[in-house]
Amino acid sequence: MNKVPAIDIAGGVSIPQLGFGVFQIDPSQTAAAVRAALDIGYRHIDTAEMYGNEKEVAQGIRDAGLDRAGVSVTSKLNNGFHKPDDARRAFSKTLEALDSDYVDLFLIHWPLPTLYGGDFVSTWKVLEEFARDGRARSIGVSNFQTAHLARLAAETDTVPAVNQIEVHPYFTNEEVRAYGRDHGIVTEAWSPIAQGKVLDDPVINRIADARGKSPAQVVLRWHIQRGDVVFPKSISPDRMKSNFELFDFDLDGSEMDAISAMNKGESGRTGPNPDTFSHVPD
């Protein structure tokens, strides 16, 4: 089994740098997918209230025969529950769904600056409560821009442990990553292969051919060497296994630079811009 590097984050928590994401995995398939990932060796599962599959993540952990303490679990606050009392109730439901009295890492899913009067600060202060009482071993954010992070720094006491943001070769998101690096915030990359768009790129395929690796392995290795946490997603055990096999090769400096140079800036985004995103599930 490959040994996945661990990254220390705020709160005295250590998380595996390579995890398994369950975004858009149907709840009916989630438990089996999580069990397959854990059987392969993944020990970090990333879910969210909005994914609707927290309960099935817990089932997958049980089915794998693993102790809860042996798996790092991340979840995220639903966009509809930013008001403090709503956030408290939603978090309690997350713990119930996960069949656990704690979560390793809990995030605000989106800042939603055009909703709730632009007040994500009071929401963050509720997450600070969860960290103080130990029900969240560590807390962080997702999709926060530098201005959002700077506001938290100015108005609250706790620096987010992580910021989970869109990052891939077509959108390297360097400004937000740099802010995190300068302030002790670990970057976690979602959409790490740009929903598959980068896998046909000639730069990636040239490197993959030279290395005898798949395009996906090359891109995921690029993320790992940049120091970010990454969550590839698949329901195929063969692909899960391939995505896990990232630690028997290194990309050299010229290969890393060539992949980073694929950046298209804002036009490379595959997801919404956090400054304007305002979706609240029904």
N, C-alpha and C positions, 0 to 999 in steps of 0.2 A: 504494500500500500504506500502511495506517495505521501510524504509528510507535508502538510499544508502549513506554511508559516503562520504564526499568530501575531496579531497586532494589538498592542496595549492601547486602550482608550480610557477616557475619564471614568471615574467611578471604581477604579481598581478591577476593571473587566478586561479580559483578553478574548478577542474574537478571531476565528480563522479568516485569513485573507480571501480565501475562495469559499464561497457559499453556494447555496442552491435557492433560486427564486421560484415562487409559485404564482406569480402574476399571470392572470389569464388561464390558469389551469382550472378546469371545471372542478367543482367540489367532488363530483363523483369519481374523479381520477386522481385527486390530490393525495389521499392516503397512500395509494399504491406508488405514486411518483416519489413521495417523501421517503417511503420505506426503501425503494430502489436506490435513491440517492444515498441514504444512510448506509445501506449495504455496501455501496461502492466505496464509501469513506468520507463523504461530506459530513460535516458536523456543525454547519451554520445554515439555518433555514430563515429565509426572509419572506414574511407574509404581511398582511395589512387587513384592517377591518373592512376596507372597501373591496378586498378580493373575495370576501365571503367564504373563505376556506380555512379559517383558523382552527375550527373544530377538527377538520380533517388532517391538518398538520399534526395536531396532538395524537390523532389516531395512528398516523404513520410512524410517529416516534414510538408509540406503544407496540405497534406491530413489528418494529425492528428489534424489539427486546432491549432497548437502551434506557438507561436511567435518564430522567429529565435533566439532571445536572451535567450529563455528558454531551448535551446538544445546546448550542447557542441559538436562541430564538429571538428574532426581531419582529415587532409588529408596529403599526402606524395608526394614528388617530384618523377616523373618518372625517371628511371635510364638513359634514353636517353637524359636528359636535364640538365646535370650537369654544362655545360659551362655557365658562368654568364648570358649572354643575353638570352640563351635558358631557363634558370631557371626563369628569369623574365617573359618571354612570357608564359611559362607553368603555372606559378602561377596566372597570369591574367586569363588564361583559367579556372583554378580551381575555382576562385571566380565567374566567369561567370556561370560555370556549377552548382555551389552551390547556385546561385541566391542570392549572399550576397556580401557586400562590405568588409567583413572580414572573417577570419577563426579563430577559437579559438586556434588551435594548428596546426602548419605545420612542417613536419619532412623531413629530407633527408632519403629516403627509405633504401638505402644501401650505404656503404662507397665506394665500388668499387675500392679498392686500386691498382688493376692491370690495371685499365683503366684511361683515362684522365691524364696520367703521374703521377698517384697516388695523384692527387690534388683534394681532397674534401674540402680543406680549403677555396679556392676561392668560392666554392659553398655555404659553411656556411656563408661567409661574405655577400653573396646576401640575405640569409635568415635573417641576421641581419638587412638589409635594410627594409625587410618586417615588422620586429618587430618595427623598429624605426618609420615607417610611419603609424603604427597601423593596417595595413591590416592583419597582423598575431598577434593575441593577445599574443601568446607565440610561441617559436620555440624549436625544439628538433631534435633528430636523431633516427634512427632505425637500429638495427643490427650492432652497433658500438662496437668494442672490446676495451679493456682498452688502447691499444696503440693508437688507433684512437682518443679516448677521450682525452688522454694525449697530443696528438698533437694539438687538438683544444684549449686546455687550454694554451699551450705554444705560439700559434700563433694568437689567436683571443681574443676578449674582452668579449664574452658572453658564459657562461656555459649553455649547453643544459638543457632545463627544464625537459625533459624526454629522456629515451632511451628505445625504444620498441624492445625487444629481445625475442628469443625463450626461454621459461621457462616452465617446467612441472616436475612432480616427477622423470621422467627418465633422465632429463637434467636440473639440478637446476641452472646451470650457475652462480655459486657463485662468481667467481672472478669478473665478470662484475657487478653483483649486488652490491658487496662490494665496488667497485670503485664508483659506483653511490651513494651509501649511504654515503661514505666519502666526496663526493664533491657536495652534494645537488641535485643530478640528480635522479628523480623518475623513478623507473623501471616499464615498462608496459610489460606484458607477452603475447606473441602471441603463438599460438598452445598450449593453457593451459592444454588440456587433451591429448596432444601428438597424435592428429588426432584420438582419441578414443582408442589408444593402451593401456593406463593405466587403462581403465575402467574394464578390465577383471582380473586385478592383484589381487591376493588373499589378499594382505595387504589392498587395497582400499575396497574390498568387505567385509572384516571382520569388518572394521570400519563402513561402510555403514549399514551393518546389525545391528550392535550394536546401531547405532544412529537413525535407522529408516529413513534413507535418501538414495537417489540414489548415486551411485558411482560418477557421475558427480558433484553432490552437494558437496560431501566430498572433491573432488579435488579442486573445485573452492573456497570452504571455506578455504582450506589450502593456496591458493594464497592470499586471502583477509587477513588472519591473519598474513601473512608474510609482508603485507604492500604494495604489488604490485597492480597496476591497471590491470584489466583483462577484456578481450573481448570475451566471448563465442559467438559462431555463430550458428544459426539454422534458417531454414525457417518454422519450425513447431511452431505455437503459444503455444502449450502445453509445448514443450521443452523450449521455451523462458521463459515461466512462471516459470517452474521448476528451470531453471538456475538463475532466479531472486530471488528465495526464499532461500537466504543464511544467513539471518540475525536473525534467530530465534534459532540458536544453535552455540555452540563453540566446537572446537576440543581441547582436553586437551594436555598438554605438551608431553605425551608419544605418543599420536596419531600423533601430528605434527612431532615428531622425527622419528616415524616409516615411515611416508610418505617421509620425506626428505632423509631417508636412502635408498630409492629406486633408488637414483641417480646412473646412469651408466656412468657418465662423457661423454666424447666426443662421445662414441659409442651410447649414448642415443639420439643424435640429430635426428630430423625428417626432418629438412630443411638443406640447404647448409651452409657451413662454411663461415662467412663473410670475412675471410682473402683471400679466393680464388674465391668467387662468382663474376661473371662478366657478368651476363645476361643483355642484353639490348633489350627491345622489338623491333620487326620489325616496 
